Each structure stands twice: as structure tokens, then as C-alpha cells.
Amino acid sequence: MKKMMLAAVLALGVCGAVQAADDALKAAIAGSHRSAANSARDSARHPYETLSFFGIAPTMTVVELTPEGGWYTEILAPYLRDKGVLIGAGEAVAPEKRYGTMFMKKLNSNAAVFDKVRLGVFDPPLAYAIAPANSVDMVLTFRNVHNWVELGDDKLQVMLKAIYTTLKPGGVFGVIDHRLPASMAQDATASSGYVHEAYVIKLVERAGFKLAAKSEINANPKDHADHPKGVWALPPTLANRDDKRAEYLAIGESDRMTLKFVKP
């Protein structure tokens, strides 16, 4: 009987911790510190469902690769601030480094939210000082793989190995990118911004990761991925300006793969 009571108490404790983490994630997403423009995209980017799918927890050490303007940083920073660690890994902060400067501007905009965010360097193919080896629970990249394709396979593998090295065994590498239909050809530089899901899986698994799960959380069946100026024709960029604007707005944001890899 005592063992059963202890098990029940422990189960309640676990359930309570899970609920608290879930509430904390929802609170970070609903926070007043987020810009109105960023919050308006939640229905297209599904941050709660996406981060829950990856298995994020507030006690984790998490790396966000190439955070730039900090869309996801607005959510991750307050969520991890008290019990975990967020590392924003991108270009070094320097006058000639546009994205590094952009990210630092974001961090300086609200010290109460971003004061504990740590910096790492992720500047392919030049420099990888992301985090110490085997120190990270989760690495996240949002719509960056298509930018990496032009590096070529050899440099891509060096980059992915650097990511792999930072993760603890069992650590998660979460990947989201614009998905190219298998029936369409992908060029050597992914110039449309779209990439084949099978290509991404093969690429990442070559670096030693294992695909643990994939999700259709960020799928958009309206997107046929065949647009002048590629994925940037769609919102929020609308690169073609008024040309077919109503059509692109009706499609919405791109069809995206959501892939969860694990370091064995």
C-alpha cells in the first residue's frame, strides 16, 4: 500500500511539473513583450505545437541557430530564463556582420526578458563556436537549411558535425524548412527557398543523427511551391508586390517540414 501511495504521489508530481512547463510555454507565447507583428504570425508558425513536438522543457539548455531578428527568441528567452539556458548562435557581433548586429539590437531592446541569453558563434562556413561539446539538450533551426545548401556537401557535413558535437547524447536537433514537393526538381543552391524533405533527412542523418519523428504541424497544402521569386512570393515577404498579391495571401505562408532528429 505504501509503495502504491508513493507511486501515486510521484505520478502527481510529474504531472504537475509537466503542466507547469506547459503553462510556462503558453505564457511565453502570450507575453506582452512580443511584438505585434511577430504574434500575428503565430497562426502560421504554430510555436506552441512546434516546440511541444520537439519536446522542449524549461530546464533545458537550448541553442537557437541564426536567430537574426529574434522571432523565436521572444518565446524561448522568457521560457528558459529562470531554470534553463538559451544560447543564440549566429554571426559574431561586429559592424560588418548585419545579422549579428540585428540580434544584439533585439537583446538590448528588453533587458528584463533577454538579459540571460548567451551568445554563440554559428557563421557557416567560417566559424563554429556554438557551445561546449556535449553540453546542449536541444538545437533548433527555423527555415535555414535552404540557405546552407549552397555550401556543398562537404562543408555542410562539417557544419552539421559541429551541431552534433554540441549536443548531449539523446539531445534533439529540431529542423523546420520550406518543403519542395518530391515531384519538383531541387537545384544545387535551393534558389527557390524550398528543399526536398528526403534530402534534408538524408543530409542530417549522414552527420550521425537519427530521425526520431516528423510532423505536419507546419504543413500548408495550399502551397504548390511554384512561384516567381520562390518562397519569398508568399507572405510575409510578398516579393512580387501587387502581382497576384491576393492569390499569395490566400495561400498563406509556405508549406514546411518539421523534423525531429536525435543524437544517439
C-alpha positions in Angstrom: 0.0 0.0 0.0 2.8 2.4 0.9 4.5 1.7 -2.4 1.3 2.4 -4.3 0.8 5.7 -2.4 4.4 6.7 -3.1 3.9 5.9 -6.8 0.7 8.0 -6.9 2.5 10.9 -5.2 5.4 10.7 -7.7 3.0 10.5 -10.6 1.1 13.6 -9.4 4.5 15.4 -9.1 5.5 14.5 -12.6 2.1 15.6 -14.0 2.3 18.8 -12.0 5.7 19.6 -13.4 4.6 18.8 -17.0 1.6 21.1 -16.5 3.7 23.9 -15.1 6.1 23.6 -18.1 3.2 23.7 -20.5 1.7 26.7 -18.8 5.0 28.5 -18.9 5.3 27.9 -22.6 1.8 29.3 -23.2 2.6 32.3 -21.0 5.8 33.0 -23.0 3.9 32.9 -26.3 1.2 35.1 -24.9 3.6 37.6 -23.3 3.2 41.3 -23.8 6.9 41.6 -24.6 6.3 40.1 -28.0 6.0 42.4 -31.0 2.5 42.7 -32.5 3.9 41.7 -35.9 5.5 38.6 -34.5 2.4 37.5 -32.6 0.3 37.9 -35.7 2.2 35.1 -37.3 1.5 32.5 -34.6 -1.3 31.0 -36.6 1.1 30.3 -39.5 4.2 29.3 -37.4 2.5 27.3 -34.6 5.1 28.0 -31.9 3.3 26.1 -29.1 2.7 23.0 -31.2 6.2 23.1 -32.7 8.1 23.5 -29.5 6.0 20.9 -27.8 6.6 18.4 -30.6 10.4 18.9 -30.2 9.9 18.1 -26.5 11.3 21.4 -25.1 11.4 21.8 -21.3 12.1 24.9 -19.2 15.2 23.3 -17.6 17.0 22.6 -20.9 20.0 24.2 -22.4 18.8 25.2 -25.9 20.6 26.6 -28.9 18.8 28.7 -31.5 20.8 28.8 -34.7 20.8 32.1 -36.7 18.2 33.9 -34.6 18.6 37.2 -36.5 15.5 39.3 -35.7 14.6 37.0 -32.8 11.1 35.8 -33.7 11.5 32.6 -31.7 13.9 34.2 -29.3 10.9 36.2 -27.9 9.4 32.9 -26.8 12.5 30.9 -25.9 14.2 33.6 -23.8 11.4 34.0 -21.1 10.6 30.3 -21.2 14.2 29.3 -20.4 15.2 32.3 -18.4 14.8 31.0 -14.8 15.6 27.3 -15.0 17.3 26.8 -18.3 19.7 28.4 -20.7 19.2 29.9 -24.2 22.1 30.3 -26.5 21.6 32.4 -29.6 24.2 31.3 -32.0 24.7 33.3 -35.2 27.2 35.8 -36.7 29.6 37.5 -34.4 28.6 41.0 -33.3 30.5 43.4 -35.5 29.7 46.4 -37.7 30.2 44.3 -40.8 28.0 41.5 -39.5 24.4 42.5 -40.3 22.6 39.6 -38.6 24.8 39.6 -35.5 24.1 43.3 -35.1 20.4 42.7 -35.7 20.3 40.1 -33.0 22.2 42.2 -30.4 19.8 45.0 -31.1 16.9 42.6 -30.2 18.6 41.5 -27.0 19.2 45.1 -25.9 15.6 46.0 -26.6 14.3 44.4 -23.4 16.7 43.5 -20.6 14.0 42.1 -18.4 13.4 39.4 -21.0 16.7 38.9 -22.8 19.3 39.6 -20.1 20.3 35.9 -19.6 20.6 34.9 -23.3 24.1 33.7 -24.0 25.9 34.1 -27.3 27.5 31.5 -29.5 29.0 31.8 -33.0 27.5 30.0 -35.9 28.7 31.5 -39.2 28.9 28.9 -41.9 31.3 28.0 -43.3 33.7 30.3 -41.4 33.3 29.7 -37.7 31.5 27.4 -35.3 31.8 28.2 -31.6 28.3 27.3 -30.7 28.6 25.8 -27.3 31.0 23.3 -25.5 30.9 19.7 -26.6 28.1 17.5 -25.1 26.6 20.5 -23.2 23.3 21.1 -25.0 19.9 19.4 -24.8 18.4 20.9 -27.9 19.4 22.7 -31.1 16.7 24.5 -33.1 16.9 25.9 -36.7 14.0 27.6 -38.3 14.0 27.9 -42.1 17.7 28.0 -42.5 18.6 24.7 -44.3 17.8 26.2 -47.7 20.4 28.9 -47.1 23.0 26.2 -46.2 22.6 24.1 -49.4 24.9 26.3 -51.5 27.8 25.4 -49.1 28.0 22.0 -50.8 28.0 18.6 -49.2 31.5 18.6 -47.7 31.0 21.9 -45.9 27.5 21.0 -44.9 28.8 17.9 -43.2 31.4 20.0 -41.3 28.7 22.3 -40.2 26.3 19.5 -39.1 29.1 17.8 -37.2 29.7 21.0 -35.3 26.0 21.0 -34.3 26.2 17.2 -33.5 29.2 17.8 -31.2 27.5 20.4 -29.0 24.5 18.1 -28.2 24.4 15.6 -25.3 23.7 12.0 -26.2 20.0 11.9 -26.6 19.9 15.6 -27.5 17.4 16.9 -30.1 18.0 18.7 -33.3 14.8 20.3 -34.5 14.6 21.4 -38.1 11.9 23.4 -39.9 12.2 24.5 -43.5 10.2 25.2 -46.7 9.2 21.9 -48.3 9.6 21.3 -52.0 7.3 18.6 -53.5 9.1 15.5 -54.4 7.9 15.8 -58.0 9.8 19.1 -58.4 13.5 19.4 -59.1 15.7 21.0 -56.5 18.6 22.9 -57.9 22.1 22.8 -56.4 21.6 26.0 -54.4 17.9 25.7 -53.5 17.4 29.1 -55.1 13.6 28.9 -54.7 14.0 28.6 -50.9 12.3 25.2 -51.0 14.1 21.9 -50.3 13.1 18.3 -50.5 12.3 16.7 -47.2 14.0 13.5 -48.2 17.2 15.5 -49.0 17.2 17.1 -45.6 16.7 13.8 -43.8 19.5 12.2 -45.7 21.8 15.1 -45.2 21.3 15.3 -41.4 21.4 11.5 -40.9 24.8 11.4 -42.7 26.2 13.6 -39.9 25.2 10.9 -37.3 21.7 12.0 -36.3 18.7 9.7 -36.4 15.3 10.8 -37.5 13.0 10.4 -34.4 9.8 11.8 -35.7 8.3 14.2 -38.3 5.1 16.3 -38.1 2.7 18.1 -40.3 2.2 20.9 -37.8 3.6 23.4 -40.2 2.2 21.9 -43.4 0.2 24.1 -45.9 -1.4 22.0 -48.7 -2.4 25.3 -50.5 1.3 26.0 -51.2 2.4 24.3 -54.5 5.9 25.8 -54.2 6.0 27.1 -57.8 6.1 30.9 -57.6 8.1 33.6 -59.3 10.7 34.7 -56.8 10.3 31.4 -54.9 9.1 31.1 -51.4 9.5 34.9 -50.9 6.5 35.5 -53.1 4.3 34.3 -50.2 3.6 36.2 -47.0 5.1 37.8 -45.0 7.6 38.9 -47.7 5.3 39.2 -50.8 8.3 39.8 -53.0 6.2 40.2 -56.1 4.4 43.2 -54.5 1.0 43.6 -56.1 1.3 40.9 -58.7 -1.0 38.1 -57.7 -1.0 39.5 -54.2 -4.5 38.3 -53.4 -3.6 34.8 -54.6 -0.5 34.7 -52.4 -2.3 36.0 -49.4 -4.9 33.3 -49.9 -2.2 30.6 -50.0 -0.6 32.0 -46.8 2.8 31.1 -45.5 4.8 28.2 -47.0 4.4 24.5 -46.7 7.0 23.5 -44.1 8.6 20.2 -43.0 9.0 19.8 -39.2 11.7 17.2 -38.4 12.9 15.9 -35.0 16.4 14.3 -35.0 18.2 12.8 -32.1 21.9 12.3 -31.3 22.2 8.6 -30.4 
